[in-house]
Amino acid sequence: MSSPAPVPKPVSVLDLARKKEQGQLITVLTAYDYPTARAVDAAGLDVILVGDSLGMVVLGYPSTIPVTMEEMLHHCRAVARGASRALLIGDMPFLSYQVSPPEAVRNAGRFLQEAGMGAVKLEGGQEMVPTIQAIVRAGIPVMGHIGLTPQSVHKLGGHKPQGRTAQAAKRLLEDAHALQECGCFALVLESIPARVAGLISQRLTIPTIGIGAGPDCDGQVLVTHDLLGLFDRFTPKFVRQYAKLYEEMVQAFEAYRQDVEKHTFPAPEHTVDLPETEWQDLLTSLEEPKRERGRDFA
């Protein structure tokens, strides 16, 4: 009798640091529900990010700003039930960490205590140092996020690439060092020039995870709905679509509608049958009350 296959050891923040030290690239995808989390986990990804991007790709909001803590925790719990290997990171939504460090600590703690996450992610540079320090002191791992920060889209004037001047690039480098020094275990670099992202990655000891930041980061992340072609409103320039599932879904739904309208679904193989003897017994039993009522009026 063969012994059961060993259960893979869950990925930790130390494993990500080790991968950077050894020159191994880190793989990250988003997930927002149980079946997607199971699939991403089964594919061997290092990290699952429950991103506030769910506001746009799952809940239909125009941006990430309307996403609430309760919505994030709801989806994080679903992902935690589906994944057992990948490091799970919950995205702190708008105004869950900007108001005060004590409130940020309480909200960050809910991701671990109530939703099964292993870490949290929040946006911002040097201005977020006191908040990150407070969260880290509470024993909660923090991933930083600089460059294009979607929660600041109104301040940035839209979803525009960042760090495209020498001064802006230097500011990004300063932000990256500040986030490393205050305790972040990793850093997302979003929509910045590839050479700037490469320079930041070289100068930091913590891993960098790029999204629209070129090939020289220590890892890459994509929104799963973009990768699968499930989000039809727009596709960012930096996305490689590995499937076009939205189109396939529409085709499947149309085929189903047509089959129902033409009365070709459900077919016999999709139905539960009643044995003929039982059917005849049923019909007989339904006729007997009618015969009894007929005798009553005779």
C-alpha distance (Angstrom), angle and dihedral (degrees) to the residues before:
residue distance angle dihedral
M1 . . .
S2 3.79 . .
S3 3.78 119.1 .
P4 3.82 117.9 -116.4
A5 3.78 117.5 -93.7
P6 3.81 112.3 -93.7
V7 3.79 115.5 -99.8
P8 3.83 109.5 -114.0
K9 3.77 114.2 -109.9
P10 3.83 112.1 -111.4
V11 3.79 115.3 -105.8
S12 3.81 114.6 -109.4
V13 3.79 134.9 -166.3
L14 3.81 87.2 -103.6
D15 3.80 89.6 58.1
L16 3.81 89.7 56.1
A17 3.80 90.9 50.6
R18 3.80 89.2 49.5
K19 3.80 91.5 51.7
K20 3.79 90.8 54.5
E21 3.81 91.1 48.8
Q22 3.81 90.3 51.4
G23 3.80 94.9 44.1
Q24 3.81 93.8 -113.5
L25 3.79 116.8 145.0
I26 3.80 120.3 -120.8
T27 3.81 120.4 -131.8
V28 3.81 122.1 -148.9
L29 3.81 133.7 174.7
T30 3.77 133.6 170.5
A31 3.80 124.7 -115.4
Y32 3.78 130.8 179.2
D33 3.80 104.6 179.1
Y34 3.81 144.2 38.8
P35 3.84 101.1 -97.9
T36 3.80 94.2 45.6
A37 3.79 91.0 48.2
R38 3.81 90.1 52.1
A39 3.80 91.4 50.3
V40 3.81 94.7 47.2
D41 3.80 90.5 46.5
A42 3.80 91.8 48.8
A43 3.82 89.7 51.4
G44 3.81 89.6 60.6
L45 3.81 101.0 -114.7
D46 3.80 114.8 167.2
V47 3.80 97.3 -138.6
I48 3.79 137.7 23.9
L49 3.79 113.4 -158.0
V50 3.78 115.9 -160.3
G51 3.78 91.4 -153.4
D52 3.77 128.3 -165.1
S53 3.80 82.4 -124.5
L54 3.80 82.0 92.2
G55 3.80 84.9 83.5
M56 3.80 89.7 69.8
V57 3.81 105.2 28.5
V58 3.82 98.6 38.0
L59 3.81 108.7 19.6
G60 3.81 98.5 35.1
Y61 3.82 98.2 -124.9
P62 3.81 117.2 153.9
S63 3.82 91.1 -122.5
T64 3.80 141.2 -2.3
I65 3.81 93.2 -95.5
P66 3.85 98.6 88.6
V67 3.83 93.4 55.1
T68 3.81 112.5 116.7
M69 3.79 133.6 -151.8
E70 3.81 90.9 -111.6
E71 3.80 91.3 53.6
M72 3.79 91.5 49.0
L73 3.80 93.2 47.9
H74 3.82 91.5 47.8
H75 3.81 92.2 55.4
C76 3.82 93.4 40.0
R77 3.80 90.5 56.6
A78 3.80 90.6 52.3
V79 3.81 91.5 50.5
A80 3.80 92.2 46.9
R81 3.81 89.4 55.5
G82 3.80 90.5 53.8
A83 3.81 103.7 43.4
S84 3.79 128.6 61.7
R85 3.82 105.2 162.8
A86 3.81 111.4 36.4
L87 3.79 121.9 80.8
L88 3.82 105.8 -105.5
I89 3.79 118.5 -140.8
G90 3.80 123.7 -174.3
D91 3.79 120.3 -150.5
M92 3.80 112.9 -130.8
P93 3.82 107.4 -132.6
F94 3.79 128.6 -132.4
L95 3.84 114.2 -63.4
S96 3.80 93.1 8.1
Y97 3.82 91.5 104.3
Q98 3.82 107.8 11.9
V99 3.83 98.4 74.6
S100 3.82 99.6 66.3
P101 3.80 139.3 -27.0
P102 3.84 93.5 -113.4
E103 3.80 91.3 53.7
A104 3.80 90.0 45.7
V105 3.81 90.6 53.5
R106 3.81 91.9 50.0
N107 3.81 92.3 49.4
A108 3.80 93.7 43.9
G109 3.79 89.4 51.0
R110 3.81 91.0 54.8
F111 3.82 89.8 61.5
L112 3.80 89.7 59.9
Q113 3.80 100.4 33.0
E114 3.81 100.5 41.0
A115 3.80 105.4 21.1
G116 3.80 107.0 37.2
M117 3.80 97.5 -118.8
G118 3.78 122.4 151.9
A119 3.80 96.2 -150.5
V120 3.80 143.6 -4.4
K121 3.79 134.0 -124.5
L122 3.78 127.0 -147.9
E123 3.79 135.5 175.8
G124 3.79 130.5 -119.1
G125 3.78 144.2 67.2
Q126 3.78 133.7 -119.2
E127 3.80 92.5 -21.8
M128 3.82 88.8 67.0
V129 3.82 96.3 54.0
P130 3.86 96.9 101.4
T131 3.81 90.8 48.3
I132 3.80 93.8 48.1
Q133 3.80 91.5 47.2
A134 3.81 90.3 53.5
I135 3.81 92.8 49.4
V136 3.80 92.8 46.9
R137 3.82 91.1 48.5
A138 3.81 86.9 56.9
G139 3.81 88.3 59.9
I140 3.80 96.6 -104.6
P141 3.84 117.5 133.6
V142 3.81 113.1 -129.1
M143 3.80 130.2 -155.9
G144 3.80 113.6 -160.1
H145 3.80 127.7 -144.0
I146 3.82 127.2 -156.9
G147 3.79 137.7 162.1
L148 3.78 111.8 47.1
T149 3.81 102.6 17.8
P150 3.83 107.6 -172.2
Q151 3.80 94.6 -155.5
S152 3.82 87.6 62.2
V153 3.80 94.1 48.2
H154 3.82 92.8 122.7
K155 3.79 91.7 52.8
L156 3.80 91.6 45.4
G157 3.80 92.9 49.5
G158 3.80 95.7 -118.6
H159 3.79 139.2 -34.6
K160 3.81 94.1 -41.7
P161 3.82 129.5 152.4
Q162 3.79 112.9 -100.1
G163 3.81 135.1 -146.6
R164 3.80 96.4 39.2
T165 3.80 96.4 140.4
A166 3.80 127.8 59.5
Q167 3.80 90.5 -112.8
A168 3.80 93.9 48.8
A169 3.81 91.8 45.9
K170 3.80 90.7 51.3
R171 3.79 89.2 51.4
L172 3.81 89.8 53.5
L173 3.79 90.6 51.4
E174 3.81 90.3 50.1
D175 3.80 90.7 48.6
A176 3.80 90.9 49.7
H177 3.80 92.8 52.2
A178 3.82 91.2 46.4
L179 3.80 92.0 52.3
Q180 3.79 91.7 48.1
E181 3.79 92.3 49.4
C182 3.81 93.8 48.9
G183 3.79 91.9 56.0
C184 3.82 111.7 -88.2
F185 3.81 111.0 153.0
A186 3.83 93.3 -153.9
L187 3.77 140.9 0.8
V188 3.81 133.7 -136.6
L189 3.81 113.7 -143.1
E190 3.80 110.3 -162.1
S191 3.80 128.1 -168.1
I192 3.79 100.0 -20.0
P193 3.83 129.8 133.3
A194 3.79 113.1 -74.7
R195 3.81 93.8 -126.2
V196 3.80 91.1 52.4
A197 3.80 91.3 49.0
G198 3.79 90.2 48.5
L199 3.81 91.4 50.9
I200 3.81 91.8 49.4
S201 3.80 90.7 48.0
Q202 3.81 91.6 51.3
R203 3.79 93.9 49.3
L204 3.80 98.6 45.3
T205 3.78 124.9 76.9
I206 3.83 91.9 -155.4
P207 3.82 119.9 76.4
T208 3.79 121.1 -93.2
I209 3.80 120.5 -146.7
G210 3.78 114.4 -156.9
I211 3.78 130.9 -150.9
G212 3.75 110.7 175.4
A213 3.81 88.4 -12.0
G214 3.80 102.2 109.6
P215 3.81 133.9 -106.6
D216 3.80 101.0 -64.3
C217 3.81 99.4 77.9
D218 3.80 120.0 105.1
G219 3.79 91.0 -111.0
Q220 3.79 144.0 -5.8
V221 3.80 135.5 -122.8
L222 3.79 131.2 -168.2
V223 3.78 134.0 178.7
T224 3.80 103.3 -105.4
H225 3.81 93.0 -138.6
D226 3.83 88.7 57.7
L227 3.81 92.7 47.1
L228 3.82 91.3 50.3
G229 3.80 95.5 42.7
L230 3.81 90.9 -119.2
F231 3.81 96.9 129.6
D232 3.80 109.0 75.0
R233 3.82 102.7 -179.8
F234 3.80 95.8 80.2
T235 3.81 141.4 -29.2
P236 3.81 118.4 -136.3
K237 3.80 115.6 -123.9
F238 3.80 92.5 -117.6
V239 3.82 94.6 57.2
R240 3.79 123.5 103.9
Q241 3.79 108.6 -157.6
Y242 3.79 110.9 -141.2
A243 3.81 92.3 -176.9
K244 3.80 140.4 8.0
L245 3.78 99.4 -135.7
Y246 3.80 96.5 156.0
E247 3.80 89.9 64.5
E248 3.80 91.1 45.3
M249 3.81 91.0 49.5
V250 3.80 92.3 52.0
Q251 3.80 90.5 49.1
A252 3.81 91.5 48.9
F253 3.81 92.4 48.2
E254 3.81 91.3 48.7
A255 3.81 91.1 49.9
Y256 3.80 90.1 50.7
R257 3.81 92.3 49.5
Q258 3.79 91.3 50.1
D259 3.81 92.8 48.3
V260 3.80 91.6 52.1
E261 3.81 92.7 46.3
K262 3.83 91.1 49.0
H263 3.81 90.7 46.5
T264 3.82 92.1 -122.1
F265 3.80 92.7 121.2
P266 2.94 128.6 91.9
A267 3.81 94.1 37.3
P268 3.82 124.3 -171.3
E269 3.80 91.6 -89.4
H270 3.83 89.5 59.1
T271 3.80 96.2 53.0
V272 3.80 137.2 78.2
D273 3.81 113.6 -122.9
L274 3.79 130.7 -148.9
P275 3.80 115.6 -137.9
E276 3.80 111.9 -106.5
T277 3.81 93.7 -118.3
E278 3.79 91.1 53.2
W279 3.81 90.5 47.3
Q280 3.82 91.3 52.7
D281 3.81 90.7 46.9
L282 3.80 89.3 52.5
L283 3.81 92.4 50.5
T284 3.80 90.9 47.6
S285 3.78 92.3 49.9
L286 3.80 90.0 51.6
E287 3.81 91.8 50.9
E288 3.81 95.7 51.0
P289 3.84 96.1 71.1
K290 3.82 88.7 50.9
R291 3.83 91.3 54.0
E292 3.80 90.7 47.1
R293 3.81 91.4 52.1
G294 3.82 89.7 48.3
R295 3.81 91.0 55.7
D296 3.81 90.9 49.5
F297 3.82 90.9 60.0
A298 3.81 94.9 42.4
